[in-house]
Amino acid sequence: MKTKKVTIEVSESKLSALEVFIKNRNSTVELELQDTFNKLYERVVPNQVKLFVKETSPSKKDDGLNIPKVGK
C-alpha cells in the first residue's frame, strides 16, 4: 500500500516527557501514533469504504502507517 507521511506539531516539553516514559511500555511515540491512527480509521471510515480501500490497494498488508514494529 502506498504510504503518506503525516506531520503534527506538539509541545517539545510534552514530547520529551512522553519519550522518557513511553520506554517503560517498551514502545515508541511512532508506534503508539500508528495504533491510534488505525483505531481512528476503524472507528470513522465506513466498512464499505474500508473494503474498497483493501481491495484496491496494491499490497495485501493493511496496517496503516509504515513504521517498523519495535519492542512489541
DANOR-V536363 format. One line per field, one symbol per residue. burial: + if it has 9 or more other C-alpha atoms within 8 Angstrom, else -. A space follows every 10 residues. Layout:
BEGIN
burial->???
END
This chain:
BEGIN
burial->---------- ----+--++- -++---+++- ++-+--++-- ---------+ ---+--+--- ---------- --
END
